[in-house]
Every structure is written in C-alpha cells, then in structure tokens.
Amino acid sequence: MQTINFKDARKLSSQSIRKRIRLEHYNNHTSGLAANKLQANIVILPNEYAQDFLNFCKLNPKACPLVGQTKINNPYFNTLGDDIDIRLDVPLYNIYKNGDLVACVRNIKEYWNDKFIAFAIGCSFSFEEALINSGLEIDHIKNNKVVPMYRTNIKNTRSGPFNSQMVVSMRIFNKKDINRVKKVSGSFSFAHGEPIHVGNPNKIGINDILNPDWGDCPRKKNEEEEYMFWACGVTPQNAIIEAKIPFCITHTPGHMLITDITEDSLHN
C-alpha cells in the first residue's frame, strides 16, 4: 500500500482513509475527504484539566461543539466510529509545552500516557460537501490548500485557565449565494452551523485577511464576492496556547480526525 495524494484520498471511505492515515500513507489536510462524514478537531489533555475544558466547550458551543470524549487512559473514540485510535488516526498532531508549539508529529504513541483524556470537537469541513453538492465552489478544496483561520476580537466565556478569543475559518462566496450558504451550513449545528460574520474582516479584529494565523493564504475577493466567517474548532488551541498548559496535544489545524458518523446521528 503506497502513499496516496489528495485526489485519490477523496475517493475513499472514512474507514479507508483512516487506515491510510494510520499507516502514515496520507498526512495532508482533510478538507473534502469522506463525504458526509463528520470531521473533528482534537484536544488531548491531562485529566486535571479535563473538567475545566469540558465546561469551556459547554460555555462556548458555537466554536466548540463537543461531539465525543474518551475515558481516561482510553485512546479509542468508541462512539465516533470503528476502531478509532486517537494516537494514530489523525494525519498530523501538534505537541504543546507551556503554550509553545514544540513539535508536529504523525503519531503520538510515544507521548501518550495514562492520565490523558481526548476531546473531539465538530469541524466546518463537515458541511463543505453539502455546499459543493448545492452547486457552490470552495477555493481551498479546489486548490488543495488548507482553509485560512484567524484569531478575532470575539471573546470566549472563561472556564478555569481557558479563555482567549474565538478563532474563525474563512471562505469566499458570491454575494448572490450568501443566503444559500447560510441555509446549507446552518443545518450542521455540530459543525459550527451558520457563519458568525459576513463582510468586513476588521469588524471582528482581522486586520490582514491575506495573513491568516493558521492555514494557507487566501486570494482577494472581487467586487461581486464577500468574505464569510465561521466559528472554528481551532479556538481551543488558541485557549491552550494562552493558558500555557504544561503539556497537551491537538490536531494540526486543517488535519482532522475523520469519523464514521453523520451530523444527523448526533441529534438522535
């Protein structure tokens, strides 16, 4: 089994692409993969911070829609799919110490210990296939890039050491399509739902749209288009960085856990 590219990865099921990721045959971004399956941001913390982080998600559900949680020292997300091992099944992980990014790795076997709890938070990648199926085009998927993400001036509600500001992801759409985009994405409540802002980036504290904090640089919109912003599951990473947690692990932005479940199943 050989390394696969993004184009071929788009043809695979959620279980098949996770198998490739586990074997380290795919470590690119996951936007556009496993159509209709929920993708998730990942946060892995020592148990002593788990309750405060759980409360942070509950207090900030737009940016942090919690879709799964493991038990202490159990690396398996049994409610999200078949044989999901959080130590191996994310394409790329960030390792943080005292708020500083110290490494990006393809598995976390050597970092895992018996005090960890993992959290899965819904991702806006989950509604992108629905947008494409409705006839819309998404720049970063078309160009095989990572969606641009930005820190904002929108304050989160604090829980213990976790605070900071909301992070958003941005996509460009034609002005005539804005209502359709809102309607489609709005049905995905566990994937951030409707955009939280449309229009001037400066109004939410983004001063340079061409210089994202995470992801790839976007193009400039034209006069017929508009910038649209969604709450983003990288928000917890921003909170972790500012809280200077001694040690924690997250996904690398844009490189999500692909689950076997759909948005609808979370409402049942």
N, C-alpha and C positions, 0 to 999 in steps of 0.2 A: 504494500500500500504506500503510495507516494504522496509527497506534499501536493496540495491542491491549491488552485488560485480562486479568487473571489467569484469569478464567473461560474466555475464548476461547483463551488460551495453553495451557490444559490439554488442548485437543483436538488440538494439533499434534504432529507427529513431532519427534524430536530435531533432524533437519536443518532442518526448517521453523522451529522456534523459534530455532535459532542464526542463521538468515537474518534473522529479525526483530530479534534482538539486535544483529547486525552493522550493520543499517540504523538502529539506535537507535530502533526502534519498540516495544521492550519493555525496561524496566530495573527491573522488580520482582524480588522473591525468586523462587527456582526450585523451592521445595518443592512437590511434587505435579505437576511437569511431566515430560513424556516418560516415561511409564510403562515400567518395567522396564529403563530405560537408566541406566548408571552416571553419577552426577554426581561432580564432583571439585572439591576445594579447590585453589587455585593459589598457588604461591610462585615469584617470579621474582627471581633473584639474580645479581650479578656472578660471573663464573667463579671468582674467587679464593675464594669461599665455597661453591662447589658441592659439593666433596668432603666437607667437614665437614657440610653439610646432608644429603647423601645418607646419610652414616653416622648422623646423627641419626634419620633415618627408619628405618633398619635396626635401630637400637638401641631404638626406641620404636614398634614396628609396630602396636600396638593403637590408638594415637592418630594415627599417621602411616603408614597403609598405602599405600605408593607404587604408583601404577598407571601412571605414564608420566613420561617425561623427554625434553626436546628436546635437540638438539645445540647447541653454542654458536653464537649468532647465527642460529639457525633458529627462527622463531616458530611452526612448524607441528608439531602433535602427530599425526604420521602413523599412529601405532598406535592412536589412540583414535577415529578417525572420518574422514569425508570432508571434506577442506578445512577443518580446524580451525585457525584463525589466532588465537593466544593474544593478539594485540594488539587484537582486535576482538570476540571471541566470548564474552566474559563481560559480564553486564549492568551491573556496576559494579565498579570497581577502587579499592583503597586505595593511596596513594602514601606511603611512609615515608622520612623522613630522620633518621638518628641515633636511631631508635626512636620518633620522633614522627610521628603521622599529620598530613600536611600538605595532602592533597587527596583527594577522591573524584571519579573521572572515568569517563566512559562508553567511552572507548577509550584506549589507551596508545601510539598511533603516535608522538607527539612525545617520549615518554620512552624508547622502545626504542633500544638501541644494540648494537654488535657483540660486546659482552662478556657478554651475558645468556644464562642458561640457565633454562628454566622447568620446574617440577616439578608434577605432578598427584597429588593425594592423595585417596583414596576418601572418600566422604561418606555419612553416615547417611540422607540424603534418599533414597538408592537403595533402601532396604528399606521405605520408607513405603507405597508402593503395595501391596506384599505384605501389610503389616499391614491396610490398608484392605480388600483382597480377602478377607482372612480374617474380615472382619466387625467390625473394630475401628475406632474413630473417633479422629482425631488433631486436637487442638484448633487448632493453628496453621494447618493446611490448611483446616479448616472455617471459620475466621475470617479467612483471608487475612492471616496475620501471619508474622513471622519467628520461628523456633524460639528459645527462650531459651537462652543459653550462659553458662557461668560458669567463672571461674578456681577451681581447687581447691588442696588441700594435697598432692596426689599428685605426687611428684617424678618428672621425666623423667630419663633417663640422658644425661649430658652428651656432646656431641661438639664439640670446638673451642669457639667462642663460644656455641653453642646449648645451652640448659639449661632453666631455668624450671620451671613446673608444668603438669600436664595441664589442658586445657580440656575441659569436658563439655557436651553438649546434654541437655535435659530434656524428657520427655513424661509426661503423667499418664494412667494406666490404672487400671481397676477391679482390685481385689486378686485377684478370681477369674480374671482374664485374664493375670496375670503370667507364668505358665509358658508360655502360648501366645505371648506377646510375645517371651519369651526364645528360644523354639524358632524362630519365624519370623525374627527378626533375627539369630540365631546362624548361620544358613546364609549370611549375607552377610559373609564374612571380609574382603573388600576394602572393606567399608563399615562397619568397626568391630565387626561381629559382635554378640555378646550385650552387654547393659548391664554396666558395670563397678561399678555400685552401685544398690541399690534401697532406698528408705526415707529415713531422717533425713538431710537435706542437711548438717547440722552435722558429721556424721562425716567428710565429705570437704572440710571447710573452707568451706562455703557458709553464711554467716550470715543472709542475707536472700534467700529464694527469690523474692521479688517484685521484686528489684532486680538483674536479670541484667547481666553485663558487656557482652554483645552480644545483639542480638535484641530482641524485644518482651516486655513484662511478662506473665507467665502469670497465670492465675487461681489461687486457692487450691484445693487438693484438698478433697474431702469425706471423711467417715469411711470410706466404702467404697472409696476410691481410694488410690493410692500414687504417689509421685514415682519415676520411673525415669531413670537417667542413663547416657548413652553417651559413650565417648571421642570427642573431636571434632577434626576436621581444622583447627580454628582454633588448635590447640595450637602449630603452627609460628609463627603470627602473634605469639602470646604470647612465644615464644622470641626472635623477631626484635626485638620491642619491647625486651625486657630486654637483648639483646646489643648494641643500639644500632648495628646495621649502618648504614653511611653512607647507602646508598640501596637500596631494594628495593620491589617491587610485589607485592601479593596481591589476591585477590578481596575484595570487601566481604562480611563474614560474611552468609550466607544467600543470596548471589548467586553461584551456582556455574557452572562450566563443565559443560554438558550434553554427554556423549559419545554415540557411536553404539553402544557395546559393552554387553554384559550382564556381570553378575557371573560367570556360568558361563564366559565366554570367557577370563577371566583365569586360570582353573585349567587351561587346555589348553596 
